[in-house]
Amino acid sequence: MNMEETLERIGELLDELRECSAKGIPIVVEGVRDEEALRELDVKGPIFQISSSKRTALNFLECLARHRQVIVLTDFDRTGEELAKFCLKHLQRLGPKPIVDLREELRALLHKDIKEIQGLAKFLRVQTTREAGRKRSR
């Protein structure tokens, strides 16, 4: 898959994320900068930060038990992987359906370029500018 196709697929995934978020499906991220990046990408719905919670991770997830679904969008590094697995396991037990497929596909597309959600907006700005430049020079 070339960069143009990759950017197109990332755009489709972000559209899906925005749609789910607009329906009120909460998104779990690791920290403030991750939320800021998603807001910059026009994600409007509820975003919850695990790291800014004064509760344990399990207590944090218990507060999300009233939702039918929860999107897990942790970073793509080792800590993010472990946290995603933790969220998946405990959300399933608590009741909400954890949505991890968006994270998994983004990770597969971006793992060579970024490791953190907070870098997503900047990566897309840079790559979109580069692709536009390549098209003009053709």
Secondary structure, DSSP 8 states (H G I E B T S, - for coil): --HHHHHHHHHHHHHHHHHHHHTT--EEESSHHHHHHHHHTT--S-EEESTT-SS-HHHHHHTTTTSSEEEE---SSHHHHHHHHHHHHHHHHHSSEEE-HHHHHHHHHHTTT-SSGGGHHHHHHHHHHHHHHHHHH-
